Amino acid sequence: MPIDYVVKQEESPRKAKVFGDQKEAGLLTNKGKGTFELVSNDNRSWILTNKVDGEFRPFSMIVRPQVSSPTHSMKEEQVCVLKIRDHLFHHNRNFYMFGSIPEGKPYREFIMGRRLICRLINFPFSDIDEIDAETRSRLRKFRGLPVGEMYGIGSVGFHMRIDSELDDIALPLVVSSYLIYSTP
C-alpha cells in the first residue's frame, strides 16, 4: 500500500518538516555546505550530502546513518543507506530512476507535471558505481514500472507517494528527492 509524504518548510528556510500519511514523521535541518540532518520521530537520524564520489554533483545525494556513539567504528560510519547519482539509485538488487517513463507509455505524456519513480526493467548493471559515462548519457531511454511519484515545491509542500517496495528507505528517499528537486 503506497504512503503519501509531504515535506514543508514552515518556520525557517533552514528547516522542513516531513509528514507521512498526515502524521509528522521527521525534521530536516540544513547544517551548511551541502550537508543536512534528518531526524525521524522514532529517533533514527541520517546525514545527507550532495557530495557523491568525492565531488558535489547535481541530482545526486548520499544518505548515511548518523553515528552518535564513540564506540562505533569508522566502517560503520561509512555505511551508505542510499546513494542517488544522476537521478538513479540502487535498492534490493533493483535500479530505480527519478523522472523515468513507464514501460509502454509515450514520452510526451511525461514532459511536464508529476515526475515518476520507476524500477528499471532489464538494466544491465548490478552496482551503481559500475555504470559508465555512455550509459549515463542514455539513461532516459530505459523504461520501468512506476513505484512512486512526486510533485510540488518545498514552500507550499513537496508531495511524494511511494509504494511498499521502498518502505525501508522511504523517509531518506523522500527527503533526498525534496533536496534534489524542490529546494528553493
Disulfide bonds with the S-S distance in Angstrom:
none
